[in-house]
Amino acid sequence: MHDPDSRRRAERLRELVFRYGCREFVRRWDGMVHAMDGGLWLHRHVWQGRPLVHLVSVDRALLERFGRDCGLALERLQYKPLKDPRTTVRQEAWHWDLGGPVYPPHDPRLFGASAETSADV
């Protein structure tokens, strides 16, 4: 993703995020469940005054494929075990820090349904 054209780079990153099924959630609980079920959770926050996204999952292979397609160095994939909010059992999990030129553009289509909403379907 080392494209000097920021609009073209953002569009390619948007396509990549959709191709991999990345999702955002209003509630952290729903994002954690999505990640614990092997999905890719985009968790936006601010770190040292800069916008940052953690792309979180228990599926390391999927995160590695995303990273390769995004041009990220595998050494930057971070290991951080997380507690599944449904069971409180800690599971192996990993995340990418995505910021600067690889900060995923905001897109309302990325928002997944909450557990309450999907139970009603």
N, C-alpha and C positions, 0 to 999 in steps of 0.2 A: 504494500500500500504506500509506496514511496512516490506518489504522483504529486507533482508540484501544483496541479490544478485542484484546488480544494473542493470545488463543486463536483468534479468528476470523481475524485477520491471518495467524497461523502456518498455519492450515488452507488459506487461499487461496494462500499462498506454496507450500505443499506441492503443491497441485493444479497450480500453474503449473510447478513444477520437473518434475513427472511429465509434464505435457502437452508440454513441450519436450524430453523424453528426457534430461534431465541425469543424469549417472552419477558415482558415486564409485568409487575403486579403492583396494585395499590397497597395491598397488605403484604408485609414482609413474610408472614406465616405462609401465604399462598406461594410466594416465590421460593421459599425454602422447600416446601412440599414438591414443587415442580422440579427443583434441582435434585432432591432426594430420589425422585422417580426417574432420574436420568436425563431430564430436560436441561436446556441451557437457560439460566436465569440471568437477566440483565438487571443488576442492582446498582442504581445510580446514587451517588453521594458526592460530597465535596471533601477533598483532602488538601490541606494546606492552602485553602482558598481557591482551588482549581476543581472543575468538574471532572469526575472520574466514574468509571463503570467497572464493577466487578462482574465478570462473566463466570458464573458459578455452576458446578455440576459434580455429581459423583461419577460421571462417565468420563474418565480421563482420556480415553481414545477419541471420543467426540471432541473434547476440548483441544486435543493435539491436532486433529484434522482442521478445526476452525483456525487454530493458530498458524498452521502451515499455509492455508489459503489466504490468511490475512498478512502473512509475512512476519510473524512474530518469532523470536528466538525461543526454542523449547526451554532453555534455561530460565526463562522468565515466568514459566508456569509455576504457580505457587500452590503448595500443599497446605491444606488447613482442614483437619477433621471438623465436622459439624454435627450437632445434635439434631436428629430428626424431630421436628416439633410434635409429631403424632405419637412418638414412642419414647422420646428423650434418649434413645440409643444413639451413641456417637458413631458416625460413618466416615470413611475416608472421603474426602472431597478436595477439589482443586479449583483455582480461579485464575483468570487472566486479569491484570489491571489494564483497562483500556482508557486511554486519555490522549490528549493532543491530536495527532493526525489519525489515530485509530479510535477516536471517541464516536460511538454509534450515534447517528442523528436521531433526534426525537421523532417518533412516528406513532400516532395513536393506534395504528393497526397492530403494534407489538404487544398491546396489553392483553393478557390472558384473562380468562374468566376466573373469578374467585371460586373457592371450593363450594361456597354456599350457592353461587349461581349455577355451577356445573351440576350440582346435585339435583337441581330443579329441572334439568333437561331430560 
